[in-house]
Amino acid sequence: MTETQVDPRLLVREQGLKGYLGEFTRRVKGGELGPLPVVIGLIVIWLVFQSLNSQFLSAQNLSNLSVDIVPTGMIAIGIVFVLLLGEIDLSAGAVSGACAAVMAVINVNMGMNPGLAILLAVAAGAVLGLIHGFFFAKIGVPSFVVTLAGFLAWTGFQLWVLGPNGTINLPSDGFIAGLTSTYFIYVIAAYGLAAVAVAAFLTVSVMGNNRRRAAGIPSRTTGDIVFRTVVLAVVAFGAAYILNLYKGLPLALLIFLVVVVGTDFVLRRTRYGRSIFAVGGNIEAARRAGINVAFVRITVFVISGSFAAVGGVLAASRISSASQATGQSNVLLMAIAAAVIGGTSLFGGRGTTFSALLGMLVIQSIASGMALQGVSNSVQFMVTGAVLLAAVVIDSVSRRSQKAAGRA
């Protein structure tokens, strides 16, 4: 009978505080920082702004913040897929604006059903992503050039679709506007979602541990699983409590969380997701392993275009209109910054879609805190730029440390 093994790294818990500090030092030296820097940074940002203005951590402000992160966060999820290949998509903002314009025209001007209009807009985003992927993967044009050309072309397409007026207003009480204005007011909704998330995490953790033990490979201790579950429960039920203090669970936030968890499952638990990491980590090794590199590259840009369209639809929903400003200005830069600040590597092969959630929380928290203080956009851009630079520096130093430790 095979004796159950325990991950040696988990034995540090038997040494108490000394063991934890030693393990933390080992991970820092090895460049295995994970989401720790961005979580610490987010806590610091929240404490600083709360000390400056007591309204920052109010239920209303946090609830509004949870909805404001969704449109650009959706675009950032698509950007994460592209960054995992070590590539870039400079057209995501323009694609989101163009697809929002398409949706508004066929819904308002042509009278099409709003649900069908949204599906056609997302399909249009997928087609635009397919065009980028084809020229990148099949023709060999660098992604930077392809998507830069796309940025210019789809911006022009957006202006052409919107026509001389430049703005199409959506019904404020319609289906599309309701995507970001609907709240589940019953307290059971937020608490129920928190309970489902905790139960699902515990079930997946126990089942995964059982499979590892059955295979005779290192596994986590029961205490470690319980500790992680308790931490998640505190965060989830705490967030539910705050949301219930205002209007309840926002529909937009629910959609965003479902998409983040779903795409994370695809990346970590499916063969296709592992192929993306393989291509981003070492393209030649991936090709020799039999991975269809061109297929992976094309589909990643299709995913990016599709999520850009979803982001554009939600952005239009937030302000009940599609205009020439939708997807323009700093939307693209914020989406890329969110993915990088959240922990996705610019060098490919490392990151999760939870990066989009964490990064957007950081960026939107800075914007919200400075708005409460009456600070100008110019200072906001400088602060966000400094945070982005810090994230890239941490990523570079982490990668260098992992190479030195022989883990990259």
Disulfide bonds with the S-S distance in Angstrom:
none
